[in-house]
């Protein structure tokens, strides 16, 4: 459960996580997510994207969106595997 919370905290609003079961948070609902520019990637990745932001803001947004898609898929896979273990 801690792993799932860690992943969710990178792109889901803290308020949503505080009041919801990590297995039940609607990860596809945009209102549950932080703004795209606040999605946590990593210190080095964020620094690199910040450098690129001035030259290619659309590209930076696309990279962030791809990262969100990856995290959503990751959460779905973790949920599926934990569900199988609990059954």
Buried (B, 14 or more C-beta within 10 A) or exposed (E): EEEBEEBBBBBBBEEBBEEBEBEEBEBEEEEBBBEBEEBEBEEEEBEBBEEEEEEEEEEBBEBBEEBBEEBBEBBEEBBEEBEEEEE
